[in-house]
Amino acid sequence: MTNEEKAVNATYFSIIGNTSLAIIKGLAGYFGNSYALIADAIESTGDIFSSLLVLFGIKYASRPADKNHPYGHGRAEPLITFLVVGFLITSAVVIAYESIENIRTPHGLPKPFTLLVLGAIIVWKEISFRLVLKKSVETKSSSLKADAWHHRSDAITSVAAFIGISIALIFGKGYESADDWAALFASGFILYNSYLIFRPALGEIMDENLYEDLIEEIRRIALTVDGILGTEKCLIRKSGMKYLVDLHATVDAHISVKQGHLLAHRLKDKLQLEIPEIEFVLIHIEPFE
């Protein structure tokens, strides 16, 4: 299975899970008199649309290079990540606004059964986070990583809701708004996570030097090719789930141009064989006296 197929399957998993949880949370929050659960449902609804965006981004980014896009379409993925972050920020603002309104409005205590619902949700969302994050690491997908952190944010808001409802039920009258305060706290955490997701995607767009381990691996592999005496510059850019590499390799100064050309091709083939995530390699031959 290719990285793209793994990422797409993980996104389908997120869409199905978020749709189911949005319905469960909304119903439990409405009948259980808990705005914290309704806030959770709002976030899960936003997550459905963000997961659909991630799905579109992964499929578009995996398109092959063409005349207008000689380096492929991979840069679409971090752009989609920015949109996903926008959904997160919007969810956080809506939750914060509604929480403040509910804190100012008298209402009854939440129902005890909402704790059972939240407990199951917390376990499921943490499992979902770990599964999707694992796939994002395997596929090198920034937008899938953002989707994984959506699951973790959802788990945290559910934990906050669980604590808030527990306080309201334990202390009773006068603590009805405890779950609203929990939802307000959760909105701040969502905003913080939004920054954590946004920052790496920005670095990807700006061609930040983030791949020292990969550079070391490329240098090591280069020295295993007969005729390659060393490496100088090695620059890496990420495009979707693939890498674009510019490498300066040193060879014997007295070989012919044709021999140098063949060495460059052998080095390129070796790198792409050993590291399949490398989509494009530009090798510049340097003479070594």
SULKA-V587938 format. One record per residue. N is the residue number from 1. PHI is phi in radians with two decimals (999 if undefined). Layout:
n,phi
N,PHI
N,PHI
This chain:
n,phi
1,999
2,-1.30
3,-1.04
4,-1.09
5,-1.16
6,-1.06
7,-1.13
8,-1.10
9,-1.09
10,-1.12
11,-1.21
12,-1.04
13,-1.03
14,-1.13
15,-1.09
16,-1.12
17,-1.11
18,-1.15
19,-1.11
20,-1.09
21,-1.23
22,-1.06
23,-1.17
24,-1.09
25,-1.11
26,-1.07
27,-1.15
28,-1.14
29,-1.18
30,-1.17
31,-1.38
32,-1.69
33,1.02
34,-2.18
35,-1.24
36,-1.01
37,-1.26
38,-1.13
39,-1.07
40,-1.05
41,-1.13
42,-1.07
43,-1.12
44,-1.13
45,-1.13
46,-1.08
47,-1.12
48,-1.06
49,-1.19
50,-1.17
51,-1.18
52,-1.12
53,-1.10
54,-1.05
55,-1.04
56,-1.07
57,-1.09
58,-1.14
59,-1.17
60,-1.22
61,-1.14
62,-1.48
63,-1.10
64,-1.22
65,-1.09
66,-2.43
67,-1.05
68,-1.45
69,-2.32
70,-1.11
71,-1.72
72,1.54
73,-1.99
74,-1.09
75,-1.19
76,-1.13
77,-1.15
78,-1.13
79,-1.12
80,-1.13
81,-1.02
82,-1.05
83,-1.16
84,-1.08
85,-1.08
86,-1.04
87,-1.10
88,-1.07
89,-1.11
90,-1.07
91,-1.05
92,-1.10
93,-1.15
94,-1.09
95,-1.10
96,-1.09
97,-1.08
98,-1.17
99,-1.10
100,-1.09
101,-1.08
102,-1.26
103,-1.10
104,-1.43
105,-1.94
106,-1.05
107,-2.72
108,-1.38
109,-1.27
110,-1.19
111,-1.42
112,-1.03
113,-1.11
114,-1.11
115,-1.16
116,-1.13
117,-1.09
118,-1.11
119,-1.04
120,-1.15
121,-1.12
122,-1.03
123,-1.09
124,-1.11
125,-1.19
126,-1.21
127,-1.10
128,-1.07
129,-1.00
130,-1.15
131,-1.16
132,-1.23
133,-1.10
134,-1.05
135,-1.17
136,-1.18
137,-1.20
138,-1.09
139,-1.67
140,1.07
141,-1.72
142,-1.26
143,-1.24
144,-1.21
145,-1.11
146,-1.06
147,-1.11
148,-1.07
149,-1.20
150,-1.05
151,-1.08
152,-1.14
153,-1.06
154,-1.11
155,-1.10
156,-1.16
157,-1.10
158,-1.21
159,-1.10
160,-1.07
161,-1.11
162,-1.04
163,-1.14
164,-1.09
165,-1.16
166,-1.06
167,-1.08
168,-1.07
169,-1.28
170,-1.26
171,-1.61
172,1.23
173,-0.97
174,1.75
175,-2.04
176,-1.05
177,-1.55
178,-1.05
179,-1.27
180,-1.22
181,-1.10
182,-1.12
183,-1.13
184,-1.13
185,-1.07
186,-1.09
187,-1.11
188,-1.14
189,-1.17
190,-1.10
191,-1.08
192,-1.10
193,-1.12
194,-1.04
195,-1.15
196,-1.08
197,-1.38
198,-1.16
199,-1.06
200,-1.11
201,-1.14
202,-1.11
203,-1.07
204,-1.17
205,-1.13
206,-1.53
207,0.97
208,-1.17
209,-1.41
210,-2.13
211,-2.24
212,-1.05
213,-1.10
214,-1.18
215,-1.06
216,-1.09
217,-1.15
218,-1.11
219,-1.09
220,-1.12
221,-1.12
222,-1.00
223,-1.28
224,-1.49
225,-1.56
226,-1.01
227,1.77
228,-1.55
229,-1.61
230,3.06
231,-2.33
232,-2.02
233,-1.13
234,-2.51
235,-1.99
236,-2.26
237,-2.14
238,-1.78
239,-2.34
240,1.17
241,-1.76
242,-2.05
243,-2.10
244,-1.97
245,-2.10
246,-1.97
247,-2.30
248,-1.75
249,-2.04
250,-1.70
251,-2.35
252,-0.96
253,-1.15
254,-1.72
255,-1.38
256,-1.33
257,-1.03
258,-1.09
259,-1.12
260,-1.10
261,-1.11
262,-1.15
263,-1.09
264,-1.08
265,-1.20
266,-1.11
267,-1.15
268,-1.05
269,-1.07
270,-1.13
271,-1.11
272,-1.25
273,-1.28
274,-1.33
275,-2.22
276,-1.06
277,-1.25
278,-1.37
279,-1.53
280,-2.51
281,-2.29
282,-1.93
283,-1.92
284,-1.86
285,-1.55
286,-1.93
287,-1.35
288,-2.00
289,-1.43
